[in-house]
Amino acid sequence: MTNDDLIQDIDASLEKPDDELEDDLPDLLGRMEGQTEELVREYPETFGRVVQRMETMDIASFVSENPDTADQFQELLWAGMNVLVETSPDVQESIDEDITVNFEADDCPMEGHLEVDEAEQTMRGGAGKLDDPMLEITGPADTLVGLIVGSVDPIQGFMQQKYQMDGPVYKGTQLAPIMNSLSDQVPAES
């Protein structure tokens, strides 16, 4: 099975209703394991379509029903975001501070982290928590994914109490423009 076959299967699943897509995701995510960043680099439009569909899915329900794939789901999300940072001078220029963040969903078993490195001008994230993050963000899974992919504005979301943040507020305000700049880079469906 080639990457082209896998991408065709992903594209076909993206055409299905949410419940059928959610049934397909565990297999698709399993087939992507270990080559996620390579796939995102080769097929950015497909990644963009996946991100757009994530915004319509009930992520808490999906993660609760498929806890084994929660980490793979985050691997896909973060691999895509990592590639977008690497390929976007605009995002890199917005990175002017070291910031570490843990994310934890309060409606399903999903935990993740984010590390922004000013010197390297990189942003890396993944499943699991960091030992000593500067910020801890807690909220519904769809809000947390929305923060990452750009459908939830970091400042407005915080002010509207869509999520809670523990840690220095100024670090959160430094993270917001990076997240906004990143979300502008998600490939849109043409």
C-alpha positions in Angstrom: 0.0 0.0 0.0 1.5 3.3 -1.1 1.1 6.8 0.4 -1.1 7.7 -2.6 -3.4 4.8 -1.6 -3.6 6.0 2.0 -4.2 9.6 0.9 -7.0 8.4 -1.4 -8.6 6.4 1.5 -8.3 9.5 3.7 -9.8 11.7 1.0 -12.7 9.2 0.5 -13.4 9.1 4.3 -13.4 12.9 4.4 -16.4 12.8 2.1 -18.4 10.7 4.5 -20.7 11.9 7.3 -19.0 12.5 10.7 -20.1 9.1 12.2 -18.7 7.2 9.3 -15.5 9.3 9.3 -15.1 8.6 13.0 -15.5 4.8 12.3 -12.7 5.1 9.7 -10.3 7.2 11.7 -8.7 4.6 14.0 -7.6 2.5 10.9 -6.4 5.5 9.0 -4.5 6.9 11.9 -2.9 3.6 12.5 -1.8 3.4 8.9 -0.3 6.9 9.1 1.8 6.1 12.3 5.5 6.9 11.9 5.1 8.8 8.6 2.6 11.5 9.6 5.0 14.5 9.1 6.1 13.1 5.7 2.5 12.7 4.7 1.6 16.3 5.8 4.5 17.6 3.8 3.6 15.7 0.7 -0.2 16.3 0.9 -0.8 19.6 2.7 -4.3 20.0 1.1 -5.4 16.7 2.6 -4.1 17.8 6.0 -6.1 21.1 5.6 -9.3 19.1 4.8 -8.7 16.9 7.9 -8.3 20.0 10.1 -11.5 21.4 8.7 -13.4 18.2 9.4 -12.0 18.1 13.0 -13.9 21.3 13.6 -17.2 19.6 12.8 -16.5 16.4 14.7 -17.5 15.7 18.3 -13.9 15.2 19.4 -14.7 14.3 23.1 -17.0 11.6 21.9 -14.5 10.3 19.4 -11.7 10.2 21.9 -13.9 8.7 24.6 -14.9 5.9 22.3 -11.4 5.4 20.8 -9.0 6.2 23.7 -6.2 4.2 21.9 -6.3 6.5 18.9 -6.4 9.8 21.0 -2.6 10.0 20.9 -2.5 9.2 17.1 -5.2 11.9 16.5 -2.9 14.4 18.3 0.1 13.2 16.4 -1.6 14.0 13.2 -2.7 17.4 14.4 0.7 18.4 15.8 2.7 16.9 12.9 0.7 19.1 10.6 1.2 22.2 12.8 4.9 21.5 13.1 5.3 21.3 9.4 3.3 24.6 9.0 5.6 26.3 11.4 8.7 25.0 9.6 7.4 26.2 6.2 6.0 29.6 7.3 8.3 32.6 7.8 5.3 34.5 9.1 4.7 32.1 11.9 8.4 31.8 12.7 8.7 35.6 13.0 5.8 35.6 15.5 7.8 33.3 17.8 9.6 35.7 20.1 9.4 33.8 23.4 10.0 30.3 24.9 6.6 29.0 26.0 5.6 25.5 27.3 2.0 24.5 27.7 0.1 21.4 28.8 -3.4 20.9 27.4 -6.0 18.7 29.2 -9.5 18.1 28.0 -12.1 18.1 30.8 -14.7 16.1 28.9 -12.5 13.1 27.6 -9.1 11.4 28.2 -7.0 13.7 26.0 -3.8 15.3 27.2 -1.2 17.1 25.1 1.6 19.6 25.2 3.2 22.4 23.2 6.7 23.8 23.2 7.6 27.1 21.6 11.3 27.6 21.1 12.4 31.2 20.4 16.0 30.3 19.5 15.0 27.6 17.0 11.8 29.4 16.0 9.9 26.2 16.2 6.7 24.9 17.8 6.4 21.3 18.6 3.5 19.5 20.2 2.2 16.1 20.9 0.4 13.8 23.2 1.2 13.5 26.9 2.1 16.2 29.4 5.4 18.1 30.1 6.8 17.9 33.6 6.9 21.7 34.4 4.9 23.8 31.9 4.6 27.5 32.1 0.9 27.3 31.2 -1.8 24.7 31.8 -4.9 25.0 29.6 -8.0 23.0 30.5 -11.3 22.9 28.6 -13.6 20.8 26.3 -11.7 18.8 23.7 -13.3 20.6 20.8 -12.2 24.0 22.3 -8.6 22.8 22.8 -8.4 21.5 19.2 -10.1 24.8 18.1 -7.3 26.7 19.8 -4.7 24.7 17.9 -6.4 24.8 14.5 -7.6 28.4 14.7 -11.4 28.1 15.1 -11.2 29.4 18.7 -9.4 32.8 19.1 -7.1 32.4 22.1 -7.9 35.8 23.7 -11.6 35.8 23.0 -11.9 32.1 24.1 -10.3 32.9 27.4 -12.4 36.0 28.0 -15.5 34.1 27.1 -14.4 31.4 29.6 -14.4 28.6 26.9 -11.3 27.3 28.6 -9.3 27.8 31.8 -5.6 28.8 31.9 -3.3 28.4 34.9 0.0 30.2 34.7 1.2 33.8 33.9 -1.4 35.5 31.8 1.3 37.4 29.9 2.6 34.0 28.6 -0.9 33.3 27.2 -1.0 36.7 25.5 2.4 36.0 24.0 1.2 32.6 22.7 -2.0 34.0 21.1 -0.4 35.7 18.1 1.7 32.6 17.4 -1.5 30.5 17.4 -3.4 33.0 15.3 -0.5 33.3 12.8 -0.3 29.5 12.6 -4.0 29.0 12.0 -3.8 31.4 9.0 -1.4 28.9 7.4 -3.7 25.8 7.5 -4.3 25.0 3.8 -7.9 25.9 2.8 -9.9 23.7 0.5 -9.9 25.1 -3.0 
